[in-house]
Amino acid sequence: MYVGTVRMLLLHDQTMLALCKFIMGYVMYVQCGEANNVGDLEKQPFYRFLRSTYLFHPFALGALLYAAGGFPFLVWGMVPKVSFILCLFFK
C-alpha cells in the first residue's frame, strides 16, 4: 500500500481517525504521565515575564510599526490584528 492510500483511508474513515487519536493520546499519557501544564508554566521565568507584561506588548508593537512606516503602518498593522482577534473571541 502506498502512504497516500493509508493517509486517505485514515482521513476519510472517522472511526479509524478516532481510534488513531485515542491510541496517540493513550501513548502520550503513558509516556509522559499526567500533565500539570499550569504548574509547569508558572515555574518558568519567561512565561511569568509574559504574564506580568502582556498589556505592554500591543503598545510596543504599535510604536514599532509607527517608527517603521508612520501612521499607515500603524493602522494597517494594528486594526486587522485587533479585528481578527475580536472576531475569533466573539465568534
Wavefront OBJ file of the C-alpha trace (Angstrom):
o trace
v 0.000 0.000 0.000
v 1.156 3.485 -0.730
v 1.476 6.040 2.053
v -1.073 8.273 0.307
v -3.624 5.475 0.315
v -3.156 4.853 4.029
v -3.455 8.555 4.755
v -6.596 8.772 2.615
v -8.167 5.846 4.490
v -7.297 7.414 7.842
v -8.655 10.829 6.928
v -11.912 9.648 5.375
v -12.837 6.969 7.870
v -13.985 8.747 11.049
v -13.852 5.580 13.142
v -10.242 4.945 12.184
v -9.369 8.595 12.805
v -10.959 8.493 16.268
v -9.126 5.253 17.053
v -5.784 6.757 15.992
v -6.398 9.836 18.159
v -7.274 7.636 21.125
v -4.165 5.493 20.696
v -1.880 8.525 20.329
v -3.412 10.148 23.397
v -3.034 6.974 25.438
v 0.595 6.527 24.377
v 1.403 10.139 25.279
v -0.336 9.750 28.652
v 1.605 6.575 29.435
v 4.960 8.025 28.347
v 4.614 11.493 29.893
v 2.427 10.804 32.872
v -0.249 13.206 33.985
v 0.431 16.738 32.798
v 0.326 19.713 35.103
v 0.626 22.440 32.488
v -0.342 25.350 34.710
v 2.181 24.451 37.383
v 4.907 23.907 34.804
v 4.247 27.264 33.134
v 4.124 29.165 36.414
v 7.629 27.934 37.277
v 9.251 29.200 34.074
v 10.579 32.781 34.259
v 9.855 33.574 30.599
v 6.144 32.881 30.966
v 5.995 34.765 34.274
v 7.542 37.740 32.448
v 4.998 37.469 29.622
v 2.139 37.338 32.094
v 3.306 40.400 34.000
v 3.912 42.494 30.843
v 1.206 41.297 28.448
v -0.502 44.709 28.292
v 2.727 46.393 27.188
v 3.224 44.215 24.070
v 0.476 45.686 21.835
v 1.653 49.214 22.634
v 5.247 48.252 21.841
v 4.121 46.735 18.546
v 2.215 49.914 17.713
v 5.259 52.051 18.497
v 7.479 49.849 16.319
v 5.008 49.984 13.440
v 4.719 53.764 13.751
v 8.506 54.125 13.794
v 8.886 51.841 10.786
v 6.328 53.434 8.491
v 4.280 56.109 10.185
v 0.530 56.205 10.612
v -0.357 53.896 7.657
v 1.793 51.102 9.102
v 0.183 51.640 12.481
v -3.354 51.470 11.070
v -2.758 48.543 8.724
v -0.680 46.685 11.292
v -2.955 47.053 14.296
v -6.541 47.286 13.018
v -6.592 43.975 11.096
v -4.874 42.212 14.000
v -7.300 43.547 16.593
v -10.382 42.886 14.455
v -9.195 39.341 13.681
v -8.691 38.633 17.379
v -12.073 40.100 18.262
v -13.776 38.048 15.545
v -12.189 34.899 16.956
v -13.113 35.835 20.510
v -16.768 36.731 19.862
v -17.432 34.013 17.292
l 1 2 3 4 5 6 7 8 9 10 11 12 13 14 15 16 17 18 19 20 21 22 23 24 25 26 27 28 29 30 31 32 33 34 35 36 37 38 39 40 41 42 43 44 45 46 47 48 49 50 51 52 53 54 55 56 57 58 59 60 61 62 63 64 65 66 67 68 69 70 71 72 73 74 75 76 77 78 79 80 81 82 83 84 85 86 87 88 89 90 91
